[in-house]
Amino acid sequence: MDEFEAVVRLPNGSTQRVTIQADYSGRARAMLEAQYCRGRVLRLHRLRTS
């Protein structure tokens, strides 16, 4: 699994940096959108490949 870092916009308008592990970036984005709602993922990039 790879490790990704994302910046998401929270419902109150602030942003938060989060890390997530997923098989690939599309799956990481889908997981983040399921948790934080679609359109709130501002940036997503790979930190580590394992």
Gaussian input, Z-matrix of N, CA and C with variables (Angstrom, degrees):
# hf/3-21g

backbone

0 1
 N
 C     1     B1
 C     2     B2     1     A1
 N     3     B3     2     A2     1     D1
 C     4     B4     3     A3     2     D2
 C     5     B5     4     A4     3     D3
 N     6     B6     5     A5     4     D4
 C     7     B7     6     A6     5     D5
 C     8     B8     7     A7     6     D6
 N     9     B9     8     A8     7     D7
 C    10    B10     9     A9     8     D8
 C    11    B11    10    A10     9     D9
 N    12    B12    11    A11    10    D10
 C    13    B13    12    A12    11    D11
 C    14    B14    13    A13    12    D12
 N    15    B15    14    A14    13    D13
 C    16    B16    15    A15    14    D14
 C    17    B17    16    A16    15    D15
 N    18    B18    17    A17    16    D16
 C    19    B19    18    A18    17    D17
 C    20    B20    19    A19    18    D18
 N    21    B21    20    A20    19    D19
 C    22    B22    21    A21    20    D20
 C    23    B23    22    A22    21    D21
 N    24    B24    23    A23    22    D22
 C    25    B25    24    A24    23    D23
 C    26    B26    25    A25    24    D24
 N    27    B27    26    A26    25    D25
 C    28    B28    27    A27    26    D26
 C    29    B29    28    A28    27    D27
 N    30    B30    29    A29    28    D28
 C    31    B31    30    A30    29    D29
 C    32    B32    31    A31    30    D30
 N    33    B33    32    A32    31    D31
 C    34    B34    33    A33    32    D32
 C    35    B35    34    A34    33    D33
 N    36    B36    35    A35    34    D34
 C    37    B37    36    A36    35    D35
 C    38    B38    37    A37    36    D36
 N    39    B39    38    A38    37    D37
 C    40    B40    39    A39    38    D38
 C    41    B41    40    A40    39    D39
 N    42    B42    41    A41    40    D40
 C    43    B43    42    A42    41    D41
 C    44    B44    43    A43    42    D42
 N    45    B45    44    A44    43    D43
 C    46    B46    45    A45    44    D44
 C    47    B47    46    A46    45    D45
 N    48    B48    47    A47    46    D46
 C    49    B49    48    A48    47    D47
 C    50    B50    49    A49    48    D48
 N    51    B51    50    A50    49    D49
 C    52    B52    51    A51    50    D50
 C    53    B53    52    A52    51    D51
 N    54    B54    53    A53    52    D52
 C    55    B55    54    A54    53    D53
 C    56    B56    55    A55    54    D54
 N    57    B57    56    A56    55    D55
 C    58    B58    57    A57    56    D56
 C    59    B59    58    A58    57    D57
 N    60    B60    59    A59    58    D58
 C    61    B61    60    A60    59    D59
 C    62    B62    61    A61    60    D60
 N    63    B63    62    A62    61    D61
 C    64    B64    63    A63    62    D62
 C    65    B65    64    A64    63    D63
 N    66    B66    65    A65    64    D64
 C    67    B67    66    A66    65    D65
 C    68    B68    67    A67    66    D66
 N    69    B69    68    A68    67    D67
 C    70    B70    69    A69    68    D68
 C    71    B71    70    A70    69    D69
 N    72    B72    71    A71    70    D70
 C    73    B73    72    A72    71    D71
 C    74    B74    73    A73    72    D72
 N    75    B75    74    A74    73    D73
 C    76    B76    75    A75    74    D74
 C    77    B77    76    A76    75    D75
 N    78    B78    77    A77    76    D76
 C    79    B79    78    A78    77    D77
 C    80    B80    79    A79    78    D78
 N    81    B81    80    A80    79    D79
 C    82    B82    81    A81    80    D80
 C    83    B83    82    A82    81    D81
 N    84    B84    83    A83    82    D82
 C    85    B85    84    A84    83    D83
 C    86    B86    85    A85    84    D84
 N    87    B87    86    A86    85    D85
 C    88    B88    87    A87    86    D86
 C    89    B89    88    A88    87    D87
 N    90    B90    89    A89    88    D88
 C    91    B91    90    A90    89    D89
 C    92    B92    91    A91    90    D90
 N    93    B93    92    A92    91    D91
 C    94    B94    93    A93    92    D92
 C    95    B95    94    A94    93    D93
 N    96    B96    95    A95    94    D94
 C    97    B97    96    A96    95    D95
 C    98    B98    97    A97    96    D96
 N    99    B99    98    A98    97    D97
 C   100   B100    99    A99    98    D98
 C   101   B101   100   A100    99    D99
 N   102   B102   101   A101   100   D100
 C   103   B103   102   A102   101   D101
 C   104   B104   103   A103   102   D102
 N   105   B105   104   A104   103   D103
 C   106   B106   105   A105   104   D104
 C   107   B107   106   A106   105   D105
 N   108   B108   107   A107   106   D106
 C   109   B109   108   A108   107   D107
 C   110   B110   109   A109   108   D108
 N   111   B111   110   A110   109   D109
 C   112   B112   111   A111   110   D110
 C   113   B113   112   A112   111   D111
 N   114   B114   113   A113   112   D112
 C   115   B115   114   A114   113   D113
 C   116   B116   115   A115   114   D114
 N   117   B117   116   A116   115   D115
 C   118   B118   117   A117   116   D116
 C   119   B119   118   A118   117   D117
 N   120   B120   119   A119   118   D118
 C   121   B121   120   A120   119   D119
 C   122   B122   121   A121   120   D120
 N   123   B123   122   A122   121   D121
 C   124   B124   123   A123   122   D122
 C   125   B125   124   A124   123   D123
 N   126   B126   125   A125   124   D124
 C   127   B127   126   A126   125   D125
 C   128   B128   127   A127   126   D126
 N   129   B129   128   A128   127   D127
 C   130   B130   129   A129   128   D128
 C   131   B131   130   A130   129   D129
 N   132   B132   131   A131   130   D130
 C   133   B133   132   A132   131   D131
 C   134   B134   133   A133   132   D132
 N   135   B135   134   A134   133   D133
 C   136   B136   135   A135   134   D134
 C   137   B137   136   A136   135   D135
 N   138   B138   137   A137   136   D136
 C   139   B139   138   A138   137   D137
 C   140   B140   139   A139   138   D138
 N   141   B141   140   A140   139   D139
 C   142   B142   141   A141   140   D140
 C   143   B143   142   A142   141   D141
 N   144   B144   143   A143   142   D142
 C   145   B145   144   A144   143   D143
 C   146   B146   145   A145   144   D144
 N   147   B147   146   A146   145   D145
 C   148   B148   147   A147   146   D146
 C   149   B149   148   A148   147   D147

   B1=1.4360
   B2=1.5189
   B3=1.3153
   B4=1.4545
   B5=1.5211
   B6=1.3153
   B7=1.4599
   B8=1.5248
   B9=1.3268
   B10=1.4505
   B11=1.5196
   B12=1.3285
   B13=1.4611
   B14=1.5193
   B15=1.3157
   B16=1.4567
   B17=1.5148
   B18=1.3200
   B19=1.4600
   B20=1.5147
   B21=1.3245
   B22=1.4632
   B23=1.5231
   B24=1.3310
   B25=1.4570
   B26=1.5259
   B27=1.3071
   B28=1.4628
   B29=1.5236
   B30=1.3352
   B31=1.4704
   B32=1.5358
   B33=1.3258
   B34=1.4679
   B35=1.5298
   B36=1.3444
   B37=1.4524
   B38=1.5151
   B39=1.3102
   B40=1.4636
   B41=1.5311
   B42=1.3154
   B43=1.4580
   B44=1.5170
   B45=1.3338
   B46=1.4605
   B47=1.5175
   B48=1.3334
   B49=1.4554
   B50=1.5256
   B51=1.3211
   B52=1.4639
   B53=1.5288
   B54=1.3243
   B55=1.4573
   B56=1.5218
   B57=1.3224
   B58=1.4592
   B59=1.5216
   B60=1.3163
   B61=1.4495
   B62=1.5186
   B63=1.3212
   B64=1.4616
   B65=1.5267
   B66=1.3226
   B67=1.4653
   B68=1.5250
   B69=1.3312
   B70=1.4617
   B71=1.5240
   B72=1.3211
   B73=1.4630
   B74=1.5281
   B75=1.3103
   B76=1.4676
   B77=1.5181
   B78=1.3066
   B79=1.4614
   B80=1.5334
   B81=1.3269
   B82=1.4695
   B83=1.5249
   B84=1.3288
   B85=1.4659
   B86=1.5301
   B87=1.3227
   B88=1.4721
   B89=1.5307
   B90=1.3274
   B91=1.4613
   B92=1.5274
   B93=1.3346
   B94=1.4600
   B95=1.5299
   B96=1.3271
   B97=1.4645
   B98=1.5212
   B99=1.3180
   B100=1.4640
   B101=1.5272
   B102=1.3153
   B103=1.4569
   B104=1.5229
   B105=1.3414
   B106=1.4697
   B107=1.5210
   B108=1.3063
   B109=1.4707
   B110=1.5278
   B111=1.2918
   B112=1.4557
   B113=1.5316
   B114=1.3157
   B115=1.4505
   B116=1.5178
   B117=1.3229
   B118=1.4690
   B119=1.5203
   B120=1.3349
   B121=1.4687
   B122=1.5298
   B123=1.3244
   B124=1.4543
   B125=1.5197
   B126=1.3224
   B127=1.4604
   B128=1.5098
   B129=1.3201
   B130=1.4633
   B131=1.5180
   B132=1.3250
   B133=1.4653
   B134=1.5209
   B135=1.3322
   B136=1.4649
   B137=1.5219
   B138=1.3240
   B139=1.4563
   B140=1.5181
   B141=1.3257
   B142=1.4654
   B143=1.5096
   B144=1.2920
   B145=1.4658
   B146=1.5138
   B147=1.3231
   B148=1.4660
   B149=1.5041
   A1=110.06
   A2=115.79
   A3=122.26
   A4=109.43
   A5=115.94
   A6=121.03
   A7=108.22
   A8=116.03
   A9=122.56
   A10=109.69
   A11=114.71
   A12=120.86
   A13=107.10
   A14=116.35
   A15=121.30
   A16=109.81
   A17=114.31
   A18=121.57
   A19=105.81
   A20=116.06
   A21=121.04
   A22=109.65
   A23=115.67
   A24=120.79
   A25=107.79
   A26=115.92
   A27=122.29
   A28=110.26
   A29=117.23
   A30=120.19
   A31=114.19
   A32=117.75
   A33=118.98
   A34=112.43
   A35=117.81
   A36=122.30
   A37=114.97
   A38=118.26
   A39=120.55
   A40=109.53
   A41=116.27
   A42=120.64
   A43=109.23
   A44=114.54
   A45=120.92
   A46=108.62
   A47=115.94
   A48=121.22
   A49=107.95
   A50=117.45
   A51=122.17
   A52=108.85
   A53=116.30
   A54=121.15
   A55=108.17
   A56=114.82
   A57=120.89
   A58=108.46
   A59=116.86
   A60=121.93
   A61=108.27
   A62=115.85
   A63=121.23
   A64=108.74
   A65=116.20
   A66=121.70
   A67=111.87
   A68=117.95
   A69=122.28
   A70=108.81
   A71=117.37
   A72=121.90
   A73=112.93
   A74=118.17
   A75=120.12
   A76=111.94
   A77=115.69
   A78=120.02
   A79=110.66
   A80=117.32
   A81=120.68
   A82=110.19
   A83=116.91
   A84=120.91
   A85=110.87
   A86=117.33
   A87=120.78
   A88=110.81
   A89=116.85
   A90=120.40
   A91=111.20
   A92=116.60
   A93=120.31
   A94=111.14
   A95=117.24
   A96=120.13
   A97=111.76
   A98=117.30
   A99=120.22
   A100=110.58
   A101=116.57
   A102=120.17
   A103=112.93
   A104=117.14
   A105=120.68
   A106=114.10
   A107=119.09
   A108=126.18
   A109=111.02
   A110=114.66
   A111=121.77
   A112=110.48
   A113=115.71
   A114=121.25
   A115=114.90
   A116=118.05
   A117=120.79
   A118=113.11
   A119=117.90
   A120=120.70
   A121=106.95
   A122=116.73
   A123=121.30
   A124=112.35
   A125=117.51
   A126=123.09
   A127=109.07
   A128=115.88
   A129=120.92
   A130=107.39
   A131=116.76
   A132=119.22
   A133=110.48
   A134=114.25
   A135=121.44
   A136=109.91
   A137=116.09
   A138=121.71
   A139=110.86
   A140=115.95
   A141=121.74
   A142=110.99
   A143=115.10
   A144=121.65
   A145=107.66
   A146=115.80
   A147=117.56
   A148=111.03
   D1=150.20
   D2=177.17
   D3=-100.45
   D4=157.55
   D5=176.70
   D6=-109.89
   D7=133.32
   D8=-177.39
   D9=-122.85
   D10=151.67
   D11=173.64
   D12=-118.25
   D13=137.12
   D14=-179.90
   D15=-133.75
   D16=155.35
   D17=169.66
   D18=-113.81
   D19=124.14
   D20=-179.07
   D21=-120.03
   D22=148.03
   D23=175.66
   D24=-93.25
   D25=126.85
   D26=-179.58
   D27=-85.34
   D28=162.13
   D29=-178.35
   D30=-56.69
   D31=-27.42
   D32=-179.82
   D33=-84.13
   D34=2.30
   D35=176.58
   D36=97.35
   D37=-14.28
   D38=178.53
   D39=-78.25
   D40=167.28
   D41=177.76
   D42=-114.73
   D43=155.47
   D44=-179.91
   D45=-142.14
   D46=137.56
   D47=175.56
   D48=-90.20
   D49=132.28
   D50=179.83
   D51=-133.16
   D52=155.29
   D53=173.63
   D54=-117.16
   D55=150.23
   D56=-177.08
   D57=-149.13
   D58=148.57
   D59=175.04
   D60=-108.24
   D61=133.14
   D62=-179.74
   D63=-155.62
   D64=165.12
   D65=-179.53
   D66=-68.47
   D67=-35.20
   D68=-179.84
   D69=-159.01
   D70=169.22
   D71=-171.31
   D72=-63.74
   D73=-35.56
   D74=179.49
   D75=-63.22
   D76=-39.67
   D77=177.70
   D78=-70.06
   D79=-38.27
   D80=177.38
   D81=-60.76
   D82=-45.87
   D83=179.31
   D84=-62.86
   D85=-42.40
   D86=179.91
   D87=-62.19
   D88=-40.96
   D89=179.08
   D90=-66.12
   D91=-41.65
   D92=179.00
   D93=-66.63
   D94=-40.60
   D95=178.86
   D96=-67.54
   D97=-30.71
   D98=176.08
   D99=-66.76
   D100=-33.77
   D101=-178.74
   D102=-86.73
   D103=-40.65
   D104=-172.39
   D105=-108.44
   D106=-1.29
   D107=-179.42
   D108=88.60
   D109=149.03
   D110=-178.26
   D111=-64.30
   D112=139.77
   D113=177.88
   D114=88.25
   D115=-3.74
   D116=-178.63
   D117=-94.95
   D118=-7.65
   D119=177.78
   D120=-83.73
   D121=109.92
   D122=-175.64
   D123=-86.92
   D124=-37.54
   D125=-179.70
   D126=-144.60
   D127=145.58
   D128=176.81
   D129=-146.84
   D130=126.03
   D131=175.43
   D132=-146.66
   D133=155.21
   D134=-177.13
   D135=-80.02
   D136=131.54
   D137=175.95
   D138=-93.95
   D139=-47.41
   D140=-174.21
   D141=-143.61
   D142=146.28
   D143=172.42
   D144=-113.82
   D145=131.86
   D146=178.65
   D147=-113.56

